[in-house]
Amino acid sequence: MYLSVIIPTYNPNLQRLLATLDGLKKQNAASSCWELIIVDNNSQNSVIHEKLIAWKDDAKIVTERKQGLTYARLKGFSEARGDIIILVDDDNVLDENYVQNTIGIFSTHPGLGVIGGKSLPDFPYEQPGWLHSFYFSLALRDFGDEVKIQQWEHKYPEYGPIGAGMAIKKTALKPYIEKINSGKPVITDRQGASLSSGGDNDILLEIVKSGWDTGYFPSLILYHIIPAERLKTGYLGRLCKDLSKSWIYVLESHEISPWKKIPKWTVPLRKLKSYLVYKAWKNSANYIKWKGACGTFEGLAG
């Protein structure tokens, strides 16, 4: 099997991008069995250049002018020559066995369409004690050391992979690509400074709904570099709010939302009530949880 690693990026931090590429340099898999594609999503800085990939023969930089992480991923999909695709963010460092293990897993389990593993934090500083409650929002996952394979059960797969490190069998992408090409509304995921999401969830759902299995494999490990500015209360509050709103939209678009819609006029009252319930004024954790609830209300009223 030949594999494609796709890194969509927008105005990347050079230090984190170099760490991501260094992780790929150290892969134990033979260089001849995988390619590297960096998708520049209309960056305004000058960090991305050919020197970054001079170390790998099967590597290229392509540009996607249409803003949005989903469009960058679609560009990568169209350029990929691999039977398998791994999506890597520009602040992810893959374990040295990631590529090799991914190929082995798909070779052993032909019914799998999309898989993921552990996304562990790389904090170059001391983290606040309350932060663990928000690991999910920071794209950090660890479901333990047991393999978990799931089929479609008309609900979101409990152990479904996140976008960071998501590995996809290219043939399994067909229903997702067909959906995009059909003219249906596109979940654009992050656009510029926006913190909305859901593109990776949309990919996963289209794959499993078409009959492919999904799986969690603890041998797939990546480290997510999280800069200190992402732990500021204001940022995390905005992140949780946008993620909650996006999550509602994804579930409703696939008709698997367990919640009923709410009238728009009730949103301010619900926000005020939840502000008191969460005691959002007391500390950062309470405030961030309240912002997440606000996003849920806005999503259910949308």
C-alpha positions in Angstrom: 0.0 0.0 0.0 1.1 3.5 -0.8 0.2 6.3 1.6 -0.3 10.1 1.4 0.3 12.4 4.3 -1.6 15.7 3.9 -0.8 18.8 6.0 -3.4 21.6 5.5 -2.0 24.8 6.8 -2.9 28.5 7.1 -0.4 31.1 8.4 1.6 28.4 10.3 3.9 29.0 13.2 7.4 28.0 11.8 8.6 26.4 14.9 5.6 24.1 15.3 5.5 23.3 11.5 9.2 22.3 11.7 8.5 20.0 14.6 5.7 18.4 12.6 8.0 17.8 9.6 10.7 16.6 11.9 8.3 13.9 13.2 7.7 12.8 9.6 11.4 12.7 8.9 11.8 10.2 11.7 9.2 7.7 10.4 10.3 4.1 10.4 8.3 3.3 7.2 10.4 3.3 4.0 10.3 6.7 2.4 9.4 5.1 -0.9 6.0 3.9 0.5 4.6 7.3 1.3 4.3 10.9 0.0 4.0 14.3 1.6 1.6 17.0 0.5 1.5 20.4 2.2 -1.7 22.4 1.3 -1.2 26.1 1.7 -4.7 27.5 2.4 -3.9 31.0 1.1 -1.4 31.9 3.9 -0.4 35.5 4.3 3.0 34.8 5.8 6.1 33.6 4.0 6.8 30.5 6.2 5.9 27.9 3.6 8.6 27.3 1.0 10.2 24.4 -0.9 13.2 24.2 1.4 10.9 22.7 4.1 10.4 19.6 2.0 13.8 19.2 0.3 14.6 16.2 2.5 11.8 14.1 0.8 11.6 13.1 -2.8 7.9 12.4 -2.8 6.8 15.8 -1.4 5.1 18.8 -2.8 3.5 22.1 -1.8 0.1 23.0 -3.4 -2.1 26.0 -2.9 -5.8 26.1 -2.2 -7.1 29.7 -2.5 -10.6 29.0 -1.2 -10.5 29.7 2.5 -11.4 26.9 4.9 -9.9 23.7 6.3 -12.4 21.6 4.4 -11.3 23.1 1.1 -7.7 22.5 1.9 -8.4 18.9 2.7 -10.3 18.5 -0.5 -7.4 19.9 -2.4 -5.1 17.4 -0.7 -7.5 14.5 -1.5 -7.4 15.4 -5.1 -3.6 15.5 -5.2 -3.1 12.3 -3.2 -1.8 9.2 -5.0 -2.0 7.0 -1.9 -4.3 4.1 -1.2 -4.4 5.5 2.4 -4.4 9.2 3.5 -3.3 10.6 6.9 -4.5 14.0 7.8 -1.9 15.9 9.9 -2.3 19.3 11.4 0.6 21.8 11.4 1.1 21.4 15.1 1.1 17.6 15.3 4.1 15.4 15.8 3.5 11.8 14.7 5.1 8.9 16.6 7.9 7.4 14.5 5.8 4.3 13.9 2.6 6.1 12.8 2.9 5.6 9.1 4.1 2.1 9.4 1.4 1.1 11.9 -1.3 2.7 9.7 -0.4 0.6 6.7 -0.3 -2.5 8.9 -3.8 -1.8 10.4 -5.5 -1.3 7.0 -3.8 -4.4 5.6 -5.0 -6.5 8.5 -8.6 -5.1 8.7 -10.0 -4.6 5.2 -13.4 -3.5 6.5 -12.0 -0.3 8.0 -12.6 2.9 6.3 -11.3 5.5 8.8 -9.2 5.1 11.9 -7.4 7.1 14.6 -5.5 6.8 17.8 -4.1 8.8 20.7 -3.7 12.5 20.5 -1.5 13.5 23.5 -0.7 16.9 24.7 2.7 18.6 24.3 2.7 21.5 26.7 6.0 23.4 26.8 4.9 24.9 30.1 3.0 24.0 33.3 -0.7 23.6 32.6 -3.5 24.8 35.0 -5.1 22.0 37.1 -8.6 22.5 35.6 -7.5 22.1 32.0 -8.0 18.4 31.8 -11.8 19.0 31.6 -11.3 20.7 28.3 -8.9 18.2 26.6 -11.7 17.2 24.2 -12.0 20.8 23.0 -8.3 20.9 22.4 -8.4 17.8 20.2 -6.7 15.6 22.8 -7.9 12.0 23.0 -6.8 8.9 24.9 -9.3 6.0 25.0 -6.8 3.6 26.6 -4.7 0.8 25.3 -7.5 -1.5 23.9 -8.4 -1.6 20.2 -12.0 -0.5 19.5 -13.7 -1.1 16.2 -17.2 0.2 15.5 -19.9 -0.1 12.9 -22.6 2.4 12.0 -25.3 2.4 14.7 -27.2 5.5 13.6 -25.3 7.7 16.1 -21.9 9.3 16.2 -19.3 6.6 16.8 -18.0 6.9 20.4 -14.4 6.1 19.5 -14.4 7.9 16.1 -11.2 9.6 15.2 -10.6 13.4 15.2 -9.1 15.2 12.2 -5.6 15.3 13.7 -4.0 12.0 12.7 -7.2 10.7 11.0 -6.2 7.9 8.6 -8.6 7.2 5.7 -8.8 4.5 3.1 -9.1 6.5 -0.1 -11.8 4.3 -1.7 -13.9 5.0 1.5 -13.8 8.7 0.7 -16.0 8.3 -2.3 -19.4 9.0 -0.6 -18.0 12.1 1.0 -16.5 13.4 -2.3 -19.8 12.7 -4.0 -21.7 14.7 -1.3 -19.4 17.7 -1.8 -19.8 17.5 -5.6 -23.6 17.2 -5.4 -23.8 20.8 -4.3 -25.1 20.1 -0.8 -24.0 22.6 1.9 -20.3 22.2 2.8 -19.2 22.1 6.4 -16.2 24.4 5.9 -14.5 23.8 9.2 -12.1 26.5 10.3 -11.8 29.6 8.1 -9.0 32.1 8.9 -9.4 33.1 12.5 -12.7 31.3 13.0 -12.8 28.5 15.5 -15.7 26.6 14.0 -15.2 22.9 13.2 -17.0 19.8 12.1 -15.4 19.0 8.8 -13.6 15.9 10.2 -16.9 14.7 11.8 -18.6 15.1 8.5 -16.0 13.0 6.7 -16.2 10.2 9.4 -20.0 10.1 9.3 -20.2 9.8 5.5 -17.7 7.0 5.6 -19.3 4.9 8.3 -22.9 5.5 7.0 -21.8 4.0 3.7 -20.8 0.7 5.4 -17.2 1.1 6.4 -16.1 0.4 9.9 -14.2 2.9 12.1 -11.6 2.1 14.7 -9.4 3.4 17.5 -5.9 2.0 17.6 -3.7 2.9 20.6 -0.6 2.1 18.5 -1.3 5.3 16.5 0.1 8.1 18.7 0.6 11.8 17.9 1.6 14.7 20.1 -0.4 17.9 19.8 1.8 21.0 20.4 -0.4 23.5 22.3 1.0 27.1 22.7 0.3 29.0 25.9 -2.0 31.5 24.2 -4.5 28.7 23.5 -5.0 28.3 27.3 -6.2 31.8 27.9 -9.7 32.0 29.3 -11.1 34.1 26.4 -9.7 31.8 23.7 -10.9 28.6 25.4 -14.3 30.2 26.0 -14.6 31.1 22.3 -13.3 27.7 21.2 -15.8 25.8 23.3 -18.7 28.0 22.2 -17.9 27.5 18.5 -17.2 23.8 18.9 -20.6 23.3 20.6 -22.4 25.2 17.9 -20.6 23.3 15.1 -21.3 20.0 16.8 -25.1 20.6 16.8 -24.9 21.5 13.1 -23.0 18.4 12.2 -25.4 16.1 14.0 -28.5 17.8 12.6 -27.1 17.7 9.1 -26.8 13.9 9.4 -30.2 13.6 11.2 -28.7 12.1 14.3 -29.1 14.9 16.8 -30.6 13.7 20.1 -31.9 17.2 21.0 -35.0 19.1 19.9 -34.7 22.6 18.3 -35.4 25.6 20.5 -37.0 29.0 19.7 -34.5 31.7 19.0 -36.2 34.1 21.4 -35.4 31.8 24.3 -31.6 31.9 23.7 -30.9 35.1 25.8 -32.9 33.8 28.7 -31.2 30.4 28.5 -27.8 32.0 28.5 -28.6 34.1 31.5 -30.0 31.2 33.4 -26.9 29.0 32.6 -24.6 31.9 33.6 -26.1 31.6 37.1 -26.2 27.8 37.1 -22.5 27.5 36.1 -21.5 30.4 38.3 -19.5 31.7 35.3 -18.1 34.6 37.3 -16.2 32.5 39.8 -13.4 31.0 37.8 -12.0 30.2 34.3 -13.4 26.7 34.2 -16.9 27.7 35.0 -16.8 30.5 32.5 -15.5 28.2 29.7 -18.3 25.7 30.5 -20.9 28.4 30.3 -19.6 29.6 26.9 -19.9 26.0 25.7 -23.5 26.0 26.8 -24.1 29.2 25.0 -22.8 27.6 21.8 -25.2 24.7 22.3 -28.2 27.1 22.7 -27.2 29.0 19.5 -26.8 25.8 17.6 -30.2 24.4 18.7 -31.9 27.7 17.7 -30.1 27.9 14.3 
